[in-house]
């Protein structure tokens, strides 16, 4: 078994974070004092303060002047995976940062099988907090000259345009991984130090398993829980 060589403050933050996520520290509960946490976990006061500072930056706890530190009352942003949802239906707004023809990354190009792609880059916000940076790629041979190539909002989103083009969405597959954020992702999504991101690599297929969209969705790890539901076969 490999020993945990992280700094004590990171280990303490991890312990408290896990308790909050498991409900062992309930929403609204007051954290024990610095002295109590230090005695319980065998660490000095500075270690406790650093751990609590991390949890504050991540939104797991909040401080009230003269009262102490309390567990957040809101839950992580649960996302039920779907090929598309209407942003306004979940209290989400988004900004279209760019829409242009590009040479797609190799992993995208291998799926689309097209030399060029239309790329739509968006920043999604929830209550003005950035929650996702996404890049959606469409084969240029399919999307050039359509609303997908413009920077305007599209009623019904990409599925509506693809359906009008005769390529309705039939199936999608997600590949999900975690990694540290790039500088661009950390800055645009305002990610606290040490927090990883979810990377969803999503392929959307039309009829005859034709790939019509590849999206790379980057979500801050401290804000999200991804929810999947699959019926059990009889």
Protein Blocks (a to p, Z undefined) as FASTA:
>chain_A
ZZdfbdfklmmmmmmmmmmmnopacghiacddfklmmmmnopafklmmmmmmmmmmnopa
ccdehkbccddfbdcddddddfbdcfklnopacddfbdcdddddfklmmmnopabdcddd
ddddeehiafbdcdddddfklmgopaklpcbdcehijmlmmmmnopacfbdcdddddddd
dfklmmmnopaehiacdddddddddehhiafbdcdddddfklpccdddddddZZ
